[in-house]
Amino acid sequence: MCICINCLYVHNCSTYQYIKQQHQEIHKVIISRFNPINTVINVNLYNNYKRVQLDWDIVECLSFIDKPGYWKEQENL
C-alpha cells in the first residue's frame, strides 16, 4: 500500500503523481510540485491469465510527514 495517502505532500508530490500515472488514473494538473527526497517505489508483478499487471506503491520516503486522511480532506478541491 502506498504511504502517500497519509502524507502532508500527497497533493503536490511529483513522485506520487508519477505513481498515479502508472496506475493510469486521471488527475488534476498541479502547477506547484514538491520533489521528495529518497523515495522507494515497490512494483509488484501479477500474472493473471496470460496478462501481466503491475502494482506501483511508494513504500518509503524521507520527506514523508504524517497527516492521516489528508488525501480525503483535499479530494474535492
mmCIF file of the N, C-alpha and C atoms, coordinates in Angstrom:
data_MODEL
# 
_entry.id   MODEL 
# 
loop_
_atom_site.group_PDB 
_atom_site.id 
_atom_site.type_symbol 
_atom_site.label_atom_id 
_atom_site.label_alt_id 
_atom_site.label_comp_id 
_atom_site.label_asym_id 
_atom_site.label_entity_id 
_atom_site.label_seq_id 
_atom_site.pdbx_PDB_ins_code 
_atom_site.Cartn_x 
_atom_site.Cartn_y 
_atom_site.Cartn_z 
_atom_site.occupancy 
_atom_site.B_iso_or_equiv 
_atom_site.pdbx_formal_charge 
_atom_site.auth_seq_id 
_atom_site.auth_comp_id 
_atom_site.auth_asym_id 
_atom_site.auth_atom_id 
_atom_site.pdbx_PDB_model_num 
ATOM 1   N N  . MET A 1 1  ? 0.844   -1.179  0.000   1.00 0.00 ? 1  MET A N  1 
ATOM 2   C CA . MET A 1 1  ? 0.000   0.000   0.000   1.00 0.00 ? 1  MET A CA 1 
ATOM 3   C C  . MET A 1 1  ? 0.890   1.243   0.000   1.00 0.00 ? 1  MET A C  1 
ATOM 4   N N  . CYS A 1 2  ? 0.483   2.214   -0.759  1.00 0.00 ? 2  CYS A N  1 
ATOM 5   C CA . CYS A 1 2  ? 1.233   3.460   -0.878  1.00 0.00 ? 2  CYS A CA 1 
ATOM 6   C C  . CYS A 1 2  ? 1.094   4.297   0.401   1.00 0.00 ? 2  CYS A C  1 
ATOM 7   N N  . ILE A 1 3  ? 2.210   4.718   0.962   1.00 0.00 ? 3  ILE A N  1 
ATOM 8   C CA . ILE A 1 3  ? 2.184   5.509   2.192   1.00 0.00 ? 3  ILE A CA 1 
ATOM 9   C C  . ILE A 1 3  ? 1.698   6.931   1.955   1.00 0.00 ? 3  ILE A C  1 
ATOM 10  N N  . CYS A 1 4  ? 1.628   7.344   0.722   1.00 0.00 ? 4  CYS A N  1 
ATOM 11  C CA . CYS A 1 4  ? 1.338   8.738   0.372   1.00 0.00 ? 4  CYS A CA 1 
ATOM 12  C C  . CYS A 1 4  ? -0.031  9.223   0.826   1.00 0.00 ? 4  CYS A C  1 
ATOM 13  N N  . ILE A 1 5  ? -0.987  8.332   0.959   1.00 0.00 ? 5  ILE A N  1 
ATOM 14  C CA . ILE A 1 5  ? -2.322  8.784   1.330   1.00 0.00 ? 5  ILE A CA 1 
ATOM 15  C C  . ILE A 1 5  ? -2.345  9.423   2.714   1.00 0.00 ? 5  ILE A C  1 
ATOM 16  N N  . ASN A 1 6  ? -1.334  9.161   3.526   1.00 0.00 ? 6  ASN A N  1 
ATOM 17  C CA . ASN A 1 6  ? -1.248  9.765   4.854   1.00 0.00 ? 6  ASN A CA 1 
ATOM 18  C C  . ASN A 1 6  ? -0.125  10.785  4.956   1.00 0.00 ? 6  ASN A C  1 
ATOM 19  N N  . CYS A 1 7  ? 0.240   11.400  3.833   1.00 0.00 ? 7  CYS A N  1 
ATOM 20  C CA . CYS A 1 7  ? 1.339   12.369  3.826   1.00 0.00 ? 7  CYS A CA 1 
ATOM 21  C C  . CYS A 1 7  ? 0.819   13.776  3.552   1.00 0.00 ? 7  CYS A C  1 
ATOM 22  N N  . LEU A 1 8  ? 1.413   14.744  4.196   1.00 0.00 ? 8  LEU A N  1 
ATOM 23  C CA . LEU A 1 8  ? 1.069   16.150  4.015   1.00 0.00 ? 8  LEU A CA 1 
ATOM 24  C C  . LEU A 1 8  ? 1.268   16.611  2.580   1.00 0.00 ? 8  LEU A C  1 
ATOM 25  N N  . TYR A 1 9  ? 2.197   16.002  1.854   1.00 0.00 ? 9  TYR A N  1 
ATOM 26  C CA . TYR A 1 9  ? 2.534   16.442  0.497   1.00 0.00 ? 9  TYR A CA 1 
ATOM 27  C C  . TYR A 1 9  ? 1.800   15.686  -0.611  1.00 0.00 ? 9  TYR A C  1 
ATOM 28  N N  . VAL A 1 10 ? 0.840   14.854  -0.283  1.00 0.00 ? 10 VAL A N  1 
ATOM 29  C CA . VAL A 1 10 ? 0.210   13.967  -1.258  1.00 0.00 ? 10 VAL A CA 1 
ATOM 30  C C  . VAL A 1 10 ? -0.331  14.697  -2.487  1.00 0.00 ? 10 VAL A C  1 
ATOM 31  N N  . HIS A 1 11 ? -0.848  15.894  -2.344  1.00 0.00 ? 11 HIS A N  1 
ATOM 32  C CA . HIS A 1 11 ? -1.473  16.600  -3.465  1.00 0.00 ? 11 HIS A CA 1 
ATOM 33  C C  . HIS A 1 11 ? -0.487  17.371  -4.332  1.00 0.00 ? 11 HIS A C  1 
ATOM 34  N N  . ASN A 1 12 ? 0.736   17.555  -3.847  1.00 0.00 ? 12 ASN A N  1 
ATOM 35  C CA . ASN A 1 12 ? 1.737   18.315  -4.588  1.00 0.00 ? 12 ASN A CA 1 
ATOM 36  C C  . ASN A 1 12 ? 2.965   17.500  -4.966  1.00 0.00 ? 12 ASN A C  1 
ATOM 37  N N  . CYS A 1 13 ? 2.992   16.252  -4.623  1.00 0.00 ? 13 CYS A N  1 
ATOM 38  C CA . CYS A 1 13 ? 4.186   15.420  -4.776  1.00 0.00 ? 13 CYS A CA 1 
ATOM 39  C C  . CYS A 1 13 ? 4.353   14.921  -6.216  1.00 0.00 ? 13 CYS A C  1 
ATOM 40  N N  . SER A 1 14 ? 5.482   15.218  -6.792  1.00 0.00 ? 14 SER A N  1 
ATOM 41  C CA . SER A 1 14 ? 5.753   14.791  -8.176  1.00 0.00 ? 14 SER A CA 1 
ATOM 42  C C  . SER A 1 14 ? 5.869   13.268  -8.284  1.00 0.00 ? 14 SER A C  1 
ATOM 43  N N  . THR A 1 15 ? 6.428   12.628  -7.286  1.00 0.00 ? 15 THR A N  1 
ATOM 44  C CA . THR A 1 15 ? 6.575   11.173  -7.330  1.00 0.00 ? 15 THR A CA 1 
ATOM 45  C C  . THR A 1 15 ? 5.218   10.490  -7.213  1.00 0.00 ? 15 THR A C  1 
ATOM 46  N N  . TYR A 1 16 ? 4.354   10.998  -6.355  1.00 0.00 ? 16 TYR A N  1 
ATOM 47  C CA . TYR A 1 16 ? 3.014   10.423  -6.228  1.00 0.00 ? 16 TYR A CA 1 
ATOM 48  C C  . TYR A 1 16 ? 2.228   10.604  -7.529  1.00 0.00 ? 16 TYR A C  1 
ATOM 49  N N  . GLN A 1 17 ? 2.392   11.742  -8.182  1.00 0.00 ? 17 GLN A N  1 
ATOM 50  C CA . GLN A 1 17 ? 1.725   11.963  -9.462  1.00 0.00 ? 17 GLN A CA 1 
ATOM 51  C C  . GLN A 1 17 ? 2.220   10.946  -10.503 1.00 0.00 ? 17 GLN A C  1 
ATOM 52  N N  . TYR A 1 18 ? 3.505   10.658  -10.469 1.00 0.00 ? 18 TYR A N  1 
ATOM 53  C CA . TYR A 1 18 ? 4.067   9.641   -11.368 1.00 0.00 ? 18 TYR A CA 1 
ATOM 54  C C  . TYR A 1 18 ? 3.432   8.272   -11.099 1.00 0.00 ? 18 TYR A C  1 
ATOM 55  N N  . ILE A 1 19 ? 3.289   7.907   -9.836  1.00 0.00 ? 19 ILE A N  1 
ATOM 56  C CA . ILE A 1 19 ? 2.679   6.627   -9.471  1.00 0.00 ? 19 ILE A CA 1 
ATOM 57  C C  . ILE A 1 19 ? 1.231   6.579   -9.963  1.00 0.00 ? 19 ILE A C  1 
ATOM 58  N N  . LYS A 1 20 ? 0.505   7.675   -9.811  1.00 0.00 ? 20 LYS A N  1 
ATOM 59  C CA . LYS A 1 20 ? -0.871  7.720   -10.303 1.00 0.00 ? 20 LYS A CA 1 
ATOM 60  C C  . LYS A 1 20 ? -0.912  7.516   -11.815 1.00 0.00 ? 20 LYS A C  1 
ATOM 61  N N  . GLN A 1 21 ? 0.042   8.073   -12.529 1.00 0.00 ? 21 GLN A N  1 
ATOM 62  C CA . GLN A 1 21 ? 0.104   7.875   -13.975 1.00 0.00 ? 21 GLN A CA 1 
ATOM 63  C C  . GLN A 1 21 ? 0.354   6.409   -14.309 1.00 0.00 ? 21 GLN A C  1 
ATOM 64  N N  . GLN A 1 22 ? 1.184   5.741   -13.524 1.00 0.00 ? 22 GLN A N  1 
ATOM 65  C CA . GLN A 1 22 ? 1.453   4.326   -13.756 1.00 0.00 ? 22 GLN A CA 1 
ATOM 66  C C  . GLN A 1 22 ? 0.194   3.489   -13.543 1.00 0.00 ? 22 GLN A C  1 
ATOM 67  N N  . HIS A 1 23 ? -0.667  3.937   -12.658 1.00 0.00 ? 23 HIS A N  1 
ATOM 68  C CA . HIS A 1 23 ? -1.953  3.270   -12.433 1.00 0.00 ? 23 HIS A CA 1 
ATOM 69  C C  . HIS A 1 23 ? -2.992  3.736   -13.448 1.00 0.00 ? 23 HIS A C  1 
ATOM 70  N N  . GLN A 1 24 ? -2.603  4.620   -14.331 1.00 0.00 ? 24 GLN A N  1 
ATOM 71  C CA . GLN A 1 24 ? -3.449  5.185   -15.375 1.00 0.00 ? 24 GLN A CA 1 
ATOM 72  C C  . GLN A 1 24 ? -4.678  5.872   -14.808 1.00 0.00 ? 24 GLN A C  1 
ATOM 73  N N  . GLU A 1 25 ? -4.479  6.593   -13.711 1.00 0.00 ? 25 GLU A N  1 
ATOM 74  C CA . GLU A 1 25 ? -5.557  7.351   -13.104 1.00 0.00 ? 25 GLU A CA 1 
ATOM 75  C C  . GLU A 1 25 ? -5.563  8.767   -13.683 1.00 0.00 ? 25 GLU A C  1 
ATOM 76  N N  . ILE A 1 26 ? -6.732  9.308   -13.825 1.00 0.00 ? 26 ILE A N  1 
ATOM 77  C CA . ILE A 1 26 ? -6.858  10.694  -14.262 1.00 0.00 ? 26 ILE A CA 1 
ATOM 78  C C  . ILE A 1 26 ? -6.625  11.571  -13.041 1.00 0.00 ? 26 ILE A C  1 
ATOM 79  N N  . HIS A 1 27 ? -5.861  12.629  -13.216 1.00 0.00 ? 27 HIS A N  1 
ATOM 80  C CA . HIS A 1 27 ? -5.583  13.515  -12.102 1.00 0.00 ? 27 HIS A CA 1 
ATOM 81  C C  . HIS A 1 27 ? -5.571  14.969  -12.550 1.00 0.00 ? 27 HIS A C  1 
ATOM 82  N N  . LYS A 1 28 ? -5.692  15.853  -11.567 1.00 0.00 ? 28 LYS A N  1 
ATOM 83  C CA . LYS A 1 28 ? -5.657  17.284  -11.837 1.00 0.00 ? 28 LYS A CA 1 
ATOM 84  C C  . LYS A 1 28 ? -4.248  17.710  -12.210 1.00 0.00 ? 28 LYS A C  1 
ATOM 85  N N  . VAL A 1 29 ? -4.160  18.769  -12.991 1.00 0.00 ? 29 VAL A N  1 
ATOM 86  C CA . VAL A 1 29 ? -2.860  19.343  -13.304 1.00 0.00 ? 29 VAL A CA 1 
ATOM 87  C C  . VAL A 1 29 ? -2.429  20.165  -12.100 1.00 0.00 ? 29 VAL A C  1 
ATOM 88  N N  . ILE A 1 30 ? -1.244  19.892  -11.620 1.00 0.00 ? 30 ILE A N  1 
ATOM 89  C CA . ILE A 1 30 ? -0.730  20.602  -10.453 1.00 0.00 ? 30 ILE A CA 1 
ATOM 90  C C  . ILE A 1 30 ? 0.376   21.538  -10.902 1.00 0.00 ? 30 ILE A C  1 
ATOM 91  N N  . ILE A 1 31 ? 0.223   22.816  -10.594 1.00 0.00 ? 31 ILE A N  1 
ATOM 92  C CA . ILE A 1 31 ? 1.203   23.814  -11.009 1.00 0.00 ? 31 ILE A CA 1 
ATOM 93  C C  . ILE A 1 31 ? 2.467   23.706  -10.166 1.00 0.00 ? 31 ILE A C  1 
ATOM 94  N N  . SER A 1 32 ? 2.300   23.693  -8.874  1.00 0.00 ? 32 SER A N  1 
ATOM 95  C CA . SER A 1 32 ? 3.428   23.618  -7.960  1.00 0.00 ? 32 SER A CA 1 
ATOM 96  C C  . SER A 1 32 ? 3.683   22.160  -7.586  1.00 0.00 ? 32 SER A C  1 
ATOM 97  N N  . ARG A 1 33 ? 4.883   21.691  -7.794  1.00 0.00 ? 33 ARG A N  1 
ATOM 98  C CA . ARG A 1 33 ? 5.212   20.304  -7.462  1.00 0.00 ? 33 ARG A CA 1 
ATOM 99  C C  . ARG A 1 33 ? 6.247   20.276  -6.336  1.00 0.00 ? 33 ARG A C  1 
ATOM 100 N N  . PHE A 1 34 ? 6.084   19.286  -5.490  1.00 0.00 ? 34 PHE A N  1 
ATOM 101 C CA . PHE A 1 34 ? 7.042   19.016  -4.431  1.00 0.00 ? 34 PHE A CA 1 
ATOM 102 C C  . PHE A 1 34 ? 7.854   17.809  -4.859  1.00 0.00 ? 34 PHE A C  1 
ATOM 103 N N  . ASN A 1 35 ? 9.164   17.903  -4.816  1.00 0.00 ? 35 ASN A N  1 
ATOM 104 C CA . ASN A 1 35 ? 10.043  16.795  -5.172  1.00 0.00 ? 35 ASN A CA 1 
ATOM 105 C C  . ASN A 1 35 ? 10.599  16.161  -3.900  1.00 0.00 ? 35 ASN A C  1 
ATOM 106 N N  . PRO A 1 36 ? 10.105  14.994  -3.547  1.00 0.00 ? 36 PRO A N  1 
ATOM 107 C CA . PRO A 1 36 ? 10.526  14.350  -2.303  1.00 0.00 ? 36 PRO A CA 1 
ATOM 108 C C  . PRO A 1 36 ? 11.950  13.811  -2.379  1.00 0.00 ? 36 PRO A C  1 
ATOM 109 N N  . ILE A 1 37 ? 12.467  13.513  -1.211  1.00 0.00 ? 37 ILE A N  1 
ATOM 110 C CA . ILE A 1 37 ? 13.838  13.015  -1.080  1.00 0.00 ? 37 ILE A CA 1 
ATOM 111 C C  . ILE A 1 37 ? 13.807  11.510  -0.821  1.00 0.00 ? 37 ILE A C  1 
ATOM 112 N N  . ASN A 1 38 ? 14.627  10.791  -1.569  1.00 0.00 ? 38 ASN A N  1 
ATOM 113 C CA . ASN A 1 38 ? 14.855  9.350   -1.356  1.00 0.00 ? 38 ASN A CA 1 
ATOM 114 C C  . ASN A 1 38 ? 13.583  8.528   -1.193  1.00 0.00 ? 38 ASN A C  1 
ATOM 115 N N  . THR A 1 39 ? 12.802  8.471   -2.244  1.00 0.00 ? 39 THR A N  1 
ATOM 116 C CA . THR A 1 39 ? 11.616  7.620   -2.216  1.00 0.00 ? 39 THR A CA 1 
ATOM 117 C C  . THR A 1 39 ? 11.990  6.202   -2.661  1.00 0.00 ? 39 THR A C  1 
ATOM 118 N N  . VAL A 1 40 ? 11.290  5.249   -2.107  1.00 0.00 ? 40 VAL A N  1 
ATOM 119 C CA . VAL A 1 40 ? 11.459  3.849   -2.502  1.00 0.00 ? 40 VAL A CA 1 
ATOM 120 C C  . VAL A 1 40 ? 10.124  3.394   -3.087  1.00 0.00 ? 40 VAL A C  1 
ATOM 121 N N  . ILE A 1 41 ? 10.169  2.967   -4.343  1.00 0.00 ? 41 ILE A N  1 
ATOM 122 C CA . ILE A 1 41 ? 8.980   2.522   -5.042  1.00 0.00 ? 41 ILE A CA 1 
ATOM 123 C C  . ILE A 1 41 ? 9.013   1.005   -5.161  1.00 0.00 ? 41 ILE A C  1 
ATOM 124 N N  . ASN A 1 42 ? 7.920   0.388   -4.781  1.00 0.00 ? 42 ASN A N  1 
ATOM 125 C CA . ASN A 1 42 ? 7.776   -1.057  -4.860  1.00 0.00 ? 42 ASN A CA 1 
ATOM 126 C C  . ASN A 1 42 ? 6.834   -1.370  -6.030  1.00 0.00 ? 42 ASN A C  1 
ATOM 127 N N  . VAL A 1 43 ? 7.271   -2.221  -6.940  1.00 0.00 ? 43 VAL A N  1 
ATOM 128 C CA . VAL A 1 43 ? 6.441   -2.622  -8.072  1.00 0.00 ? 43 VAL A CA 1 
ATOM 129 C C  . VAL A 1 43 ? 6.214   -4.126  -7.983  1.00 0.00 ? 43 VAL A C  1 
ATOM 130 N N  . ASN A 1 44 ? 4.951   -4.511  -7.839  1.00 0.00 ? 44 ASN A N  1 
ATOM 131 C CA . ASN A 1 44 ? 4.586   -5.920  -7.787  1.00 0.00 ? 44 ASN A CA 1 
ATOM 132 C C  . ASN A 1 44 ? 4.061   -6.354  -9.144  1.00 0.00 ? 44 ASN A C  1 
ATOM 133 N N  . LEU A 1 45 ? 4.468   -7.520  -9.556  1.00 0.00 ? 45 LEU A N  1 
ATOM 134 C CA . LEU A 1 45 ? 4.005   -8.098  -10.819 1.00 0.00 ? 45 LEU A CA 1 
ATOM 135 C C  . LEU A 1 45 ? 3.000   -9.194  -10.522 1.00 0.00 ? 45 LEU A C  1 
ATOM 136 N N  . TYR A 1 46 ? 1.863   -9.138  -11.212 1.00 0.00 ? 46 TYR A N  1 
ATOM 137 C CA . TYR A 1 46 ? 0.834   -10.149 -11.057 1.00 0.00 ? 46 TYR A CA 1 
ATOM 138 C C  . TYR A 1 46 ? 0.542   -10.763 -12.422 1.00 0.00 ? 46 TYR A C  1 
ATOM 139 N N  . ASN A 1 47 ? 0.567   -12.053 -12.493 1.00 0.00 ? 47 ASN A N  1 
ATOM 140 C CA . ASN A 1 47 ? 0.278   -12.773 -13.732 1.00 0.00 ? 47 ASN A CA 1 
ATOM 141 C C  . ASN A 1 47 ? -1.139  -13.327 -13.626 1.00 0.00 ? 47 ASN A C  1 
ATOM 142 N N  . ASN A 1 48 ? -2.059  -12.676 -14.327 1.00 0.00 ? 48 ASN A N  1 
ATOM 143 C CA . ASN A 1 48 ? -3.462  -13.079 -14.290 1.00 0.00 ? 48 ASN A CA 1 
ATOM 144 C C  . ASN A 1 48 ? -3.905  -13.561 -15.661 1.00 0.00 ? 48 ASN A C  1 
ATOM 145 N N  . TYR A 1 49 ? -3.984  -14.850 -15.821 1.00 0.00 ? 49 TYR A N  1 
ATOM 146 C CA . TYR A 1 49 ? -4.496  -15.435 -17.068 1.00 0.00 ? 49 TYR A CA 1 
ATOM 147 C C  . TYR A 1 49 ? -3.832  -14.845 -18.310 1.00 0.00 ? 49 TYR A C  1 
ATOM 148 N N  . LYS A 1 50 ? -2.554  -15.061 -18.411 1.00 0.00 ? 50 LYS A N  1 
ATOM 149 C CA . LYS A 1 50 ? -1.751  -14.632 -19.565 1.00 0.00 ? 50 LYS A CA 1 
ATOM 150 C C  . LYS A 1 50 ? -1.632  -13.119 -19.701 1.00 0.00 ? 50 LYS A C  1 
ATOM 151 N N  . ARG A 1 51 ? -1.944  -12.406 -18.663 1.00 0.00 ? 51 ARG A N  1 
ATOM 152 C CA . ARG A 1 51 ? -1.815  -10.946 -18.671 1.00 0.00 ? 51 ARG A CA 1 
ATOM 153 C C  . ARG A 1 51 ? -1.032  -10.536 -17.431 1.00 0.00 ? 51 ARG A C  1 
ATOM 154 N N  . VAL A 1 52 ? 0.011   -9.757  -17.636 1.00 0.00 ? 52 VAL A N  1 
ATOM 155 C CA . VAL A 1 52 ? 0.822   -9.294  -16.517 1.00 0.00 ? 52 VAL A CA 1 
ATOM 156 C C  . VAL A 1 52 ? 0.333   -7.911  -16.095 1.00 0.00 ? 52 VAL A C  1 
ATOM 157 N N  . GLN A 1 53 ? 0.094   -7.747  -14.809 1.00 0.00 ? 53 GLN A N  1 
ATOM 158 C CA . GLN A 1 53 ? -0.315  -6.463  -14.262 1.00 0.00 ? 53 GLN A CA 1 
ATOM 159 C C  . GLN A 1 53 ? 0.741   -5.969  -13.293 1.00 0.00 ? 53 GLN A C  1 
ATOM 160 N N  . LEU A 1 54 ? 0.924   -4.662  -13.269 1.00 0.00 ? 54 LEU A N  1 
ATOM 161 C CA . LEU A 1 54 ? 1.873   -4.039  -12.356 1.00 0.00 ? 54 LEU A CA 1 
ATOM 162 C C  . LEU A 1 54 ? 1.120   -3.243  -11.303 1.00 0.00 ? 54 LEU A C  1 
ATOM 163 N N  . ASP A 1 55 ? 1.569   -3.338  -10.067 1.00 0.00 ? 55 ASP A N  1 
ATOM 164 C CA . ASP A 1 55 ? 1.005   -2.543  -8.980  1.00 0.00 ? 55 ASP A CA 1 
ATOM 165 C C  . ASP A 1 55 ? 2.127   -1.711  -8.380  1.00 0.00 ? 55 ASP A C  1 
ATOM 166 N N  . TRP A 1 56 ? 2.026   -0.391  -8.489  1.00 0.00 ? 56 TRP A N  1 
ATOM 167 C CA . TRP A 1 56 ? 3.062   0.540   -8.062  1.00 0.00 ? 56 TRP A CA 1 
ATOM 168 C C  . TRP A 1 56 ? 2.690   1.147   -6.708  1.00 0.00 ? 56 TRP A C  1 
ATOM 169 N N  . ASP A 1 57 ? 3.647   1.176   -5.772  1.00 0.00 ? 57 ASP A N  1 
ATOM 170 C CA . ASP A 1 57 ? 3.429   1.792   -4.465  1.00 0.00 ? 57 ASP A CA 1 
ATOM 171 C C  . ASP A 1 57 ? 4.712   2.455   -3.983  1.00 0.00 ? 57 ASP A C  1 
ATOM 172 N N  . ILE A 1 58 ? 4.563   3.594   -3.331  1.00 0.00 ? 58 ILE A N  1 
ATOM 173 C CA . ILE A 1 58 ? 5.695   4.224   -2.650  1.00 0.00 ? 58 ILE A CA 1 
ATOM 174 C C  . ILE A 1 58 ? 5.673   3.692   -1.223  1.00 0.00 ? 58 ILE A C  1 
ATOM 175 N N  . VAL A 1 59 ? 6.749   3.034   -0.823  1.00 0.00 ? 59 VAL A N  1 
ATOM 176 C CA . VAL A 1 59 ? 6.780   2.379   0.479   1.00 0.00 ? 59 VAL A CA 1 
ATOM 177 C C  . VAL A 1 59 ? 7.690   3.082   1.480   1.00 0.00 ? 59 VAL A C  1 
ATOM 178 N N  . GLU A 1 60 ? 8.519   4.002   0.979   1.00 0.00 ? 60 GLU A N  1 
ATOM 179 C CA . GLU A 1 60 ? 9.410   4.739   1.873   1.00 0.00 ? 60 GLU A CA 1 
ATOM 180 C C  . GLU A 1 60 ? 9.741   6.082   1.248   1.00 0.00 ? 60 GLU A C  1 
ATOM 181 N N  . CYS A 1 61 ? 9.831   7.112   2.088   1.00 0.00 ? 61 CYS A N  1 
ATOM 182 C CA . CYS A 1 61 ? 10.136  8.454   1.602   1.00 0.00 ? 61 CYS A CA 1 
ATOM 183 C C  . CYS A 1 61 ? 10.665  9.286   2.768   1.00 0.00 ? 61 CYS A C  1 
ATOM 184 N N  . LEU A 1 62 ? 11.837  9.874   2.601   1.00 0.00 ? 62 LEU A N  1 
ATOM 185 C CA . LEU A 1 62 ? 12.404  10.688  3.677   1.00 0.00 ? 62 LEU A CA 1 
ATOM 186 C C  . LEU A 1 62 ? 11.661  12.006  3.866   1.00 0.00 ? 62 LEU A C  1 
ATOM 187 N N  . SER A 1 63 ? 10.870  12.415  2.895   1.00 0.00 ? 63 SER A N  1 
ATOM 188 C CA . SER A 1 63 ? 10.110  13.657  3.005   1.00 0.00 ? 63 SER A CA 1 
ATOM 189 C C  . SER A 1 63 ? 8.732   13.455  3.626   1.00 0.00 ? 63 SER A C  1 
ATOM 190 N N  . PHE A 1 64 ? 8.381   12.226  3.944   1.00 0.00 ? 64 PHE A N  1 
ATOM 191 C CA . PHE A 1 64 ? 7.064   11.906  4.477   1.00 0.00 ? 64 PHE A CA 1 
ATOM 192 C C  . PHE A 1 64 ? 6.803   12.659  5.778   1.00 0.00 ? 64 PHE A C  1 
ATOM 193 N N  . ILE A 1 65 ? 5.657   13.363  5.827   1.00 0.00 ? 65 ILE A N  1 
ATOM 194 C CA . ILE A 1 65 ? 5.176   13.999  7.061   1.00 0.00 ? 65 ILE A CA 1 
ATOM 195 C C  . ILE A 1 65 ? 3.766   13.465  7.289   1.00 0.00 ? 65 ILE A C  1 
ATOM 196 N N  . ASP A 1 66 ? 3.580   12.784  8.394   1.00 0.00 ? 66 ASP A N  1 
ATOM 197 C CA . ASP A 1 66 ? 2.328   12.099  8.689   1.00 0.00 ? 66 ASP A CA 1 
ATOM 198 C C  . ASP A 1 66 ? 1.169   13.085  8.891   1.00 0.00 ? 66 ASP A C  1 
ATOM 199 N N  . LYS A 1 67 ? 0.148   12.919  8.087   1.00 0.00 ? 67 LYS A N  1 
ATOM 200 C CA . LYS A 1 67 ? -1.104  13.669  8.228   1.00 0.00 ? 67 LYS A CA 1 
ATOM 201 C C  . LYS A 1 67 ? -2.225  12.728  7.776   1.00 0.00 ? 67 LYS A C  1 
ATOM 202 N N  . PRO A 1 68 ? -2.629  11.804  8.654   1.00 0.00 ? 68 PRO A N  1 
ATOM 203 C CA . PRO A 1 68 ? -3.609  10.788  8.297   1.00 0.00 ? 68 PRO A CA 1 
ATOM 204 C C  . PRO A 1 68 ? -4.899  11.383  7.720   1.00 0.00 ? 68 PRO A C  1 
ATOM 205 N N  . GLY A 1 69 ? -5.340  10.807  6.614   1.00 0.00 ? 69 GLY A N  1 
ATOM 206 C CA . GLY A 1 69 ? -6.585  11.211  5.982   1.00 0.00 ? 69 GLY A CA 1 
ATOM 207 C C  . GLY A 1 69 ? -6.526  12.487  5.169   1.00 0.00 ? 69 GLY A C  1 
ATOM 208 N N  . TYR A 1 70 ? -5.345  13.098  5.014   1.00 0.00 ? 70 TYR A N  1 
ATOM 209 C CA . TYR A 1 70 ? -5.238  14.360  4.291   1.00 0.00 ? 70 TYR A CA 1 
ATOM 210 C C  . TYR A 1 70 ? -5.676  14.230  2.837   1.00 0.00 ? 70 TYR A C  1 
ATOM 211 N N  . TRP A 1 71 ? -5.417  13.115  2.192   1.00 0.00 ? 71 TRP A N  1 
ATOM 212 C CA . TRP A 1 71 ? -5.819  12.916  0.804   1.00 0.00 ? 71 TRP A CA 1 
ATOM 213 C C  . TRP A 1 71 ? -7.331  13.038  0.652   1.00 0.00 ? 71 TRP A C  1 
ATOM 214 N N  . LYS A 1 72 ? -8.074  12.596  1.652   1.00 0.00 ? 72 LYS A N  1 
ATOM 215 C CA . LYS A 1 72 ? -9.538  12.637  1.614   1.00 0.00 ? 72 LYS A CA 1 
ATOM 216 C C  . LYS A 1 72 ? -10.057 14.054  1.862   1.00 0.00 ? 72 LYS A C  1 
ATOM 217 N N  . GLU A 1 73 ? -9.409  14.788  2.768   1.00 0.00 ? 73 GLU A N  1 
ATOM 218 C CA . GLU A 1 73 ? -9.815  16.157  3.095   1.00 0.00 ? 73 GLU A CA 1 
ATOM 219 C C  . GLU A 1 73 ? -9.737  17.062  1.872   1.00 0.00 ? 73 GLU A C  1 
ATOM 220 N N  . GLN A 1 74 ? -8.737  16.880  1.049   1.00 0.00 ? 74 GLN A N  1 
ATOM 221 C CA . GLN A 1 74 ? -8.487  17.758  -0.084  1.00 0.00 ? 74 GLN A CA 1 
ATOM 222 C C  . GLN A 1 74 ? -9.027  17.216  -1.406  1.00 0.00 ? 74 GLN A C  1 
ATOM 223 N N  . GLU A 1 75 ? -9.698  16.072  -1.367  1.00 0.00 ? 75 GLU A N  1 
ATOM 224 C CA . GLU A 1 75 ? -10.130 15.377  -2.574  1.00 0.00 ? 75 GLU A CA 1 
ATOM 225 C C  . GLU A 1 75 ? -11.002 16.233  -3.483  1.00 0.00 ? 75 GLU A C  1 
ATOM 226 N N  . ASN A 1 76 ? -11.842 17.067  -2.949  1.00 0.00 ? 76 ASN A N  1 
ATOM 227 C CA . ASN A 1 76 ? -12.790 17.830  -3.745  1.00 0.00 ? 76 ASN A CA 1 
ATOM 228 C C  . ASN A 1 76 ? -12.322 19.237  -4.089  1.00 0.00 ? 76 ASN A C  1 
ATOM 229 N N  . LEU A 1 77 ? -11.093 19.560  -3.805  1.00 0.00 ? 77 LEU A N  1 
ATOM 230 C CA . LEU A 1 77 ? -10.583 20.903  -4.140  1.00 0.00 ? 77 LEU A CA 1 
ATOM 231 C C  . LEU A 1 77 ? -10.222 21.001  -5.601  1.00 0.00 ? 77 LEU A C  1 
# 
